[in-house]
Amino acid sequence: MKIKQNQSILKSRRVWFAGLGKLSLLAIGTWFSPKFAFAKKEDAANAIQKISGGASIQEGRVDLVIPPLVENGNLVVLKVSVDSPMTANDYVKVIHVIAEGNPLPNIFSAYLTPRSGAARITTRVRLADSQTVWAIAQMSDGSFWKGSAETLVTLSACTEMV
């Protein structure tokens, strides 16, 4: 009698844990669905607004170069340069890079000083999808300048054999 009771308890625990596992897979699947995984243009606009603090951002002085077509979004070469003399009175303080299609739009921020020599950065970034990428430069006088580039990230060309 006691053995049957223990077996039924074990069986009910297994059923409960199996149900819990299915529920957690459902929750994880919902959390990682594409509508939650990619940022929206509004998220990028909010990130830019937060960076500038509401100040106007002028077009120009910032040159952002990324390949127009990328096969793999895991390692995308990105180059940013800002037209600045980099003197003690006139220099680039921060360069922010924003990607409107990434889960977190603010990819990185690079802090510079007059001793940096030149306002040029070359790095590799991860891009989640085809999108516009923005570079925002904050100057020592408090002004903001921007530049942008669009890139097309292709999907895998592999197909499943049926």
Secondary structure as GFF3:
##gff-version 3
##sequence-region A 1 162
A	DSSP	alpha_helix	2	31	.	.	.	ID=ss1
A	DSSP	alpha_helix	34	37	.	.	.	ID=ss2
A	DSSP	alpha_helix	41	52	.	.	.	ID=ss3
A	DSSP	beta_strand	57	59	.	.	.	ID=ss4
A	DSSP	beta_strand	62	65	.	.	.	ID=ss5
A	DSSP	beta_strand	69	70	.	.	.	ID=ss6
A	DSSP	beta_strand	76	82	.	.	.	ID=ss7
A	DSSP	beta_strand	92	99	.	.	.	ID=ss8
A	DSSP	beta_strand	106	111	.	.	.	ID=ss9
A	DSSP	three_ten_helix	114	116	.	.	.	ID=ss10
A	DSSP	beta_strand	120	125	.	.	.	ID=ss11
A	DSSP	beta_strand	131	139	.	.	.	ID=ss12
A	DSSP	beta_strand	144	153	.	.	.	ID=ss13
###
